[in-house]
């Protein structure tokens, strides 16, 4: 058994509210609108926050849930969405089952995001995605870090020796957008 | 509470494109299909303006699809203007990035 990953976001202090949801990849793949409905449901649980914060949360949750669904090892294994929020900010954890290979790949991708200036990294990826015939944009996690002052991290759960699967939790935390 | 489920409109006239609503498609292929009438405008040499004022939400796949339109306009050496909503913070960031893909892209925030 081993644990791997980076986990820099401190536990949200008291006076925070934590809620969880479950969605199954097959539900989303059968009807993609389920992803949107899930995001809307999570955002609907928030206390009144500014419109820009709602858009930020929608973007972050949408990208994280899309990724979790796309890279889930099985359509029948749950994706867990956890949201902790307080007056100043939030933290969301999205956990899904993936292959060990995919889990390590995601960790490396996130390390790459942290290792290079985000502006340049984003533009290069945007250009690559725009000019190549690849069906994936690979902008989701990059866009979260590029567009919003948040922290992005991930960790792999305990890796059982008898299976090729593991759980990965991708976490994003930050403050609410201050209206300008 | 703003509704964020898929609900979008793409309106194309001779040289103007108006996008409105929420764009949350899962794949670039789906966006390519929805944006096809816009790309068809690039076959003619006239300038094109894309209005985004009423776009509430665009996922990262949608941003890539928009970037593909910008690259297509660049390849066609077309004058492309994108008008964004100055009150939508996310549009400022996104359009700033698109600008870096094509030096002659005109961005107007209003």
Interface residues (C-beta under 8 A of the other chain):
Chain A: X32 X33 X35 X36 X37 X39 X40 X43 X44 X51 X52 X54 X55 X56 X58 X59 X62 X63 X66 X122 X123 X126 X127 X129 X130 X131 X135 X136 X137 X139 X140 X142 X143 X146 X147 X177 X180
Chain B: X1 X2 X3 X4 X5 X6 X22 X24 X25 X26 X27 X28 X29 X56 X57 X59 X60 X61 X63 X64 X67 X68 X70 X71 X88 X89 X90 X93 X94 X97 X98 X100 X101
